[in-house]
Amino acid sequence: MHWRTRLQNEGRVQIEQYLQPAAAERLRTCLQQEVPWTLALQDGEGARTIDHRTYVAMDEAARVRLFHDVARSARDETDVLRAYRFAYDSYMMVAAYKEGRDPGLLLHRVLELFNSPDYVNLMQALTGDVRVRRVNAQATRYRAGQFLREHTDAHSGEGRLYAYVLNLSREWKPDWGGLLQFIDRDRVTATLLPRWNSLSLFQVPAGHAVSTVAPWARDDRLSITGWLLT
């Protein structure tokens, strides 16, 4: 399997046409129209979430100011870890599933599929790593002004082995931002465009970021993302 070889040799791979076309279209519709999005952000005071009802009540100007304030809060920080900031729309699939929220939402069935024996076996074959036992997941939506600054995904308590991004945005242009960039010692070593119906998969820890989505982007950067876990 050449994807596994690339992943093992380069630490990352992107697989195009990952889902059957009808499945990808249905998932895109779910993310566009059915998900009760919250806002995940981290500024100088730490990480927090703005609930769906409060978030949808904010007007566009208030949202833009908030994203700008989150980004500005990192300006005086020179240490990468202390300067870690993000602002993006999120739906935490595992927490929602366990709490029984939003019954009937398609994402619950997706999470079940991702943790089925057949899918876990597929991930083991794709990575060549039999340690993979579980799949964490959240839906994400990046709109204009949203971003995810450099970090490594290192988290000693979760058993993260690989990170993945299932991209569900159509005809994304490179100058729209929202690029998955891999960073090593202040240098971008690789960039992955969020191509329609592609799976980006990479080993963790690895320095990476999602560049700020530009104001002229004609679509939201939609995805399901998470980690393959022990």
C-alpha positions in Angstrom: 0.0 0.0 0.0 1.8 3.1 -1.2 -0.1 5.4 1.1 1.3 3.5 4.1 4.8 3.7 2.7 4.5 7.5 2.2 3.2 7.9 5.7 6.0 5.9 7.2 8.7 7.5 5.1 7.5 11.2 5.2 5.4 11.2 8.3 2.3 12.4 6.4 0.1 11.5 3.5 -3.0 12.8 1.7 -5.5 10.3 0.2 -7.8 11.7 -2.4 -11.3 10.5 -3.1 -11.4 8.9 0.3 -15.2 8.4 0.6 -17.7 7.3 -1.9 -19.0 10.5 -3.6 -22.5 10.2 -2.2 -21.2 9.7 1.3 -19.0 12.8 1.0 -21.8 14.9 -0.3 -24.1 13.8 2.5 -21.5 14.6 5.1 -20.9 18.0 3.6 -24.6 18.8 3.8 -24.6 17.8 7.4 -21.7 20.1 8.2 -23.3 23.0 6.2 -26.8 22.8 7.5 -27.3 20.5 10.5 -24.5 20.9 13.0 -25.2 23.2 16.0 -21.7 24.8 16.0 -20.0 26.2 19.0 -16.9 28.5 18.9 -13.7 27.0 20.3 -11.0 29.6 21.1 -7.9 30.1 23.1 -6.5 33.5 24.1 -4.2 34.7 26.8 -6.7 33.6 29.5 -6.8 30.0 28.2 -9.1 27.8 26.2 -12.9 28.0 26.3 -16.0 27.4 24.3 -18.8 29.7 23.4 -22.1 27.7 23.3 -24.2 27.5 20.2 -27.0 29.8 21.3 -24.7 32.6 22.3 -22.5 32.1 19.2 -25.3 32.3 16.7 -26.7 35.4 18.4 -23.4 37.3 17.7 -23.5 39.5 14.6 -20.7 39.3 12.0 -18.9 42.4 13.3 -18.7 41.0 16.8 -17.4 37.7 15.6 -14.7 39.4 13.5 -13.6 41.5 16.5 -13.4 38.4 18.6 -11.2 36.5 16.2 -9.0 39.5 15.9 -8.7 39.9 19.6 -7.7 36.2 20.0 -5.0 36.6 17.4 -3.7 39.9 18.8 -3.3 38.3 22.3 -0.4 36.2 21.0 1.7 39.2 19.6 3.7 39.7 22.8 4.5 36.0 23.3 7.8 34.8 21.8 7.5 31.2 23.1 5.6 28.9 20.7 3.7 27.1 23.5 2.7 30.3 25.3 1.6 31.9 22.0 -0.6 29.0 21.0 -4.0 30.4 20.0 -7.0 29.2 18.0 -10.4 30.3 16.9 -12.7 27.9 14.9 -16.2 26.5 14.9 -16.3 23.1 16.6 -18.7 20.2 17.3 -17.1 17.7 19.8 -18.5 14.5 18.5 -17.4 12.2 21.3 -18.7 14.4 24.1 -22.0 14.9 22.2 -22.4 11.2 21.6 -21.8 10.3 25.3 -24.2 13.0 26.5 -26.9 11.9 24.1 -27.1 15.4 22.5 -28.7 16.1 19.1 -30.3 12.7 18.5 -30.6 11.8 14.9 -27.5 13.9 13.9 -25.5 12.0 11.2 -22.2 12.6 13.0 -23.2 10.1 15.7 -23.3 7.4 13.1 -20.0 8.6 11.7 -18.4 8.2 15.1 -19.8 4.7 15.5 -18.4 3.8 12.1 -14.9 5.2 12.9 -14.8 3.0 16.0 -16.1 -0.1 14.4 -13.8 -3.2 14.1 -13.7 -2.9 10.3 -12.7 0.7 10.3 -10.1 0.3 13.1 -8.6 -2.6 11.1 -8.5 -0.3 8.1 -6.6 2.3 10.1 -4.2 -0.3 11.3 -3.6 -1.5 7.7 -3.2 2.1 6.4 -0.7 3.1 9.1 1.0 -0.3 9.5 0.5 0.3 13.3 -1.4 -2.3 15.3 -1.4 -0.1 18.3 -4.4 1.8 16.8 -7.5 0.9 18.9 -9.8 4.0 18.9 -10.7 7.0 16.8 -11.4 10.4 18.3 -13.4 12.9 16.3 -14.7 16.5 16.1 -16.3 18.4 13.3 -14.7 21.7 12.5 -15.6 24.7 10.4 -13.1 27.5 9.7 -14.6 30.8 8.5 -13.0 34.0 7.4 -10.6 35.2 10.2 -10.4 31.8 11.9 -7.1 30.0 12.4 -5.1 27.4 14.4 -1.6 28.5 15.4 1.5 26.2 15.5 1.3 23.3 17.9 2.4 19.6 18.0 -0.7 17.7 19.1 1.4 16.2 21.9 -0.8 15.0 24.7 0.7 12.4 27.0 -2.6 11.3 28.5 -4.6 10.4 25.4 -2.4 8.0 23.5 -2.4 10.0 20.2 -0.6 8.2 17.4 -1.8 9.9 14.3 -3.8 13.0 13.5 -6.3 13.0 10.6 -8.4 15.6 8.7 -11.3 14.5 6.5 -11.7 17.5 4.2 -15.2 18.3 2.9 -14.8 21.7 1.2 -15.2 21.9 -2.5 -12.7 23.5 -5.0 -10.7 25.2 -2.2 -8.1 27.7 -3.6 -4.6 28.0 -2.2 -4.9 31.7 -1.5 -8.1 31.2 0.6 -5.9 30.2 3.6 -7.0 27.3 5.7 -3.9 25.4 4.7 -2.5 22.6 6.8 1.2 23.6 7.2 3.9 21.5 8.8 6.5 23.5 10.6 10.0 22.5 11.8 12.3 25.1 13.4 10.6 28.2 12.0 10.4 26.7 8.5 7.3 25.4 6.6 8.4 21.9 5.4 5.1 20.9 3.7 1.6 22.3 3.0 -1.6 20.3 2.4 -4.5 21.9 0.6 -7.9 20.9 2.1 -8.9 19.1 -1.1 -12.4 17.9 -1.5 -13.1 14.4 -0.1 -9.4 13.8 0.9 -8.0 12.4 4.1 -4.9 14.1 5.4 -3.1 11.8 7.9 0.1 12.4 9.8 2.2 11.1 12.7 2.2 13.0 16.0 3.8 14.8 17.5 4.5 17.1 14.6 4.6 20.9 14.4 1.7 22.1 12.3 -0.8 24.9 12.0 -3.9 25.9 10.0 -3.4 29.2 8.3 -6.0 32.0 8.7 -8.9 31.8 6.3 -9.0 34.8 4.0 -11.9 37.2 3.9 -12.4 36.5 0.1 -12.8 32.7 0.6 -16.0 31.7 -1.0 -16.6 28.6 1.2 -16.1 27.5 4.7 -13.3 25.1 5.5 -15.3 22.0 6.6 -13.8 18.9 8.0 -14.0 16.0 10.5 -10.7 15.8 12.4 -9.2 14.0 15.3 -6.7 11.3 16.3 -6.0 7.6 16.0 -5.5 6.5 19.5 -4.0 3.5 21.4 
